């Protein structure tokens, strides 16, 4: 990133949370002038000044923003808010419609780079069945409107309420194979009649 990108990102971060850059600095426990435009270059304007990693980290923590989201803002990428829920909680009912699209209350929100008109949501991984590809606490982005093919990473919901992040194996009209990346977990073959929906994983944060 360029010097201007970093400072543009700080300006965008403050604006997104309806703060001035001085208010952002105060919220982070910094000198109120830390992010002022006068601090972005030497007094004669010849030498650019960069915010410290510590200052930037404190500012992000103060408004609950991650580094990836900040990087998007710094590069001028547009984004949007998408729903988030934990994988274990997702199976309790009421969070998805019959096609696997998110509905109802109980979801949190996170910021995510724009994917056009595609409906997506986020699930937070629990358990170790998909290690080393997905680990506990990773967030996966799911696109229920996309087609799925053998070999795709997918989320499947069973009629019994399980919500599973797996690799899609062999799929027929009657059966589907769901494969864990962790060899400690054997593949599962499930009747299609027992599956509510299968949706494609399109991205993951690690």
N, C-alpha and C positions, 0 to 999 in steps of 0.2 A: 504494500500500500504506500501511496505517496503521502507526503506531509499534509497536503490539502484534503486527502481522503479521510485521514484520522480526524481532523478538525471538523470536516463536514459531517462525519459520523456523530461526533459529540453534539453538534448543533441539532442534528436530526433526533438524537436520543432525548435531548431536553424537550424539543418540540413535541415529540410523541407523547410525553408525559405532562404536557402543558406546563413546562417549567422554563424559566430563563436559564442560561448557562450558569449564572451566579447562584440561582436556587438549586440547580443540580449539584454544584460544587458544595454548597452548604449541606445538602442532604447526604452527601458522601463524607461529611466530616472534614472537608478541605477548606482552605482559604477561599472566601467567596470570589476572589478574582482569578482563581487558578485556571479557569477555562475562558477568561475574557479574551477578546480579540487582541488586546494590547500585549498579551502574554504569548502570542503565537509566533513572534519574531523578536530578534534583538532590537534594542531601542533605535538603531539606525536602519532597521529593516533588512539588513544584509544577510543575517543568519537565521534560518528557521529554528524555532523551538518546538520540541515535541513533548507531549504530555508523558509522564512516566507510566510504566505498566501498572505500578501500584495505584496511582491516581485513577487511571482508567478502570481498573478492577473494582475499586471502591465505588465509583460512579455506577458501574453496571450492577453491582450488588445492591446499591441503594434503591434502584428502580426495578430490580428483579429481571434483568435482561441478560441473556447469554452472549458469549463471544461470537457465535455464528450469526445471531441476529444483528449484533453490532457490525459485523463484517459486511452483511448485506446492506445495512444503512450507509456505511462508509463508502460503499461502491455504488450507491444510488439505486440499488435494486428494490423494486416494490414488493411488498408482501401483504399478507392478510392473516387474520386470526382464525385458527382452526381448533376444533374441539379435541380434548385429550382426556383419556381415562386409563386407569391401570388394567392390565390384561386380566388379572385375577378378578377384579371387580366387574369387568365387562360382561361376565356370564351370568350375573345375578338377575338379569331381566330388565326390560324396559329401555334399553339403551340403543337398540337397533330396530329398524323396520324389517319387513320380510325379505328385502333385497340386500340387507347389510348396510344400509345408510344410517348415520347417527341420528337419533331422535331423543326427545325427552330431556329432563333435567339431570343434574348430577355430574355433568362434564365440566372440566376445567378448560381454560383457553391457553393456547400458546401461539406465538407469532411464527409464521413459516413463509418462505419465499413463494411468490404467486405461481400457480400452475394453470393459469388460464381459467377456463370454466369448469375444470375437473373438480368434483367433490372429493375431498380427502379428509381424513381425521387421523389422530395420533393415538397409539397405544404404548404404554410403558411396560417393558418386558419384565416378567417375574419368572424365577426358576432358571435352570441351567440346561434345559433340553436342547437349546439351539446354540450353545457354545461350540466353537469360539466365534461364530458369525454374529450372534446377538447375545449380549450378556445382561445380567440383572441390572435394571435401571436404564438400559438403552431405550430410546424412543423410536418406534417405527411409524412410518407414514403409509396409510392404507388407502387405496383408491377402489372403492367397491364397484365403480362403473366400468373398469377396465376388464378386458378379456384375460383369462388365465390359461396358461399352457403348462405342460409337463416341464418340470425343472424350475418353475417360478417359486419364489418365496411368497407364501400366502398366509392369510389368516382364515381359519375355518371355524364356524360356529355350529355346534351340534344341537339337536333338539333337546338333549338333556341339560344344556346350559353351558357346556365347555366352550371356551374360546381359545383356540390353539394357533400358535405361530409355528409353521412347518414349511418344509419343501414339498411341493406337489409332485407326487410320483405318478404311477399309472392310474388313469381315470377311465372308467367305462360308464355305461348307462346305469349300472347297478352298484358298482363299488368304486371307492377312491382310496389311494394309498397316500398317507401323510408321513413324511420322513423327518426325523430329528437329525440335526447336524451332529449332536453329541452321540457317539457310538454306544454310550451306556444305555440309550433308550432305543428299543427296537422299533422298526416301522409299524404303523398302525393301519390296518385295513378296515374301513368303515362302510356300511351300507349307505348308498346315496339317499335312501329314504330317511336316514337318521341325520342328514346334514341340512341345516337351514340355508347356509350360503357359504361361498368361498370367495375371498377378495384378494387382490394382488397387493403385495408390499412393494412400494415404489422407491422408498428412501429410508435411511436409518441414521440417527445421530448416535455417536459413540464417544 
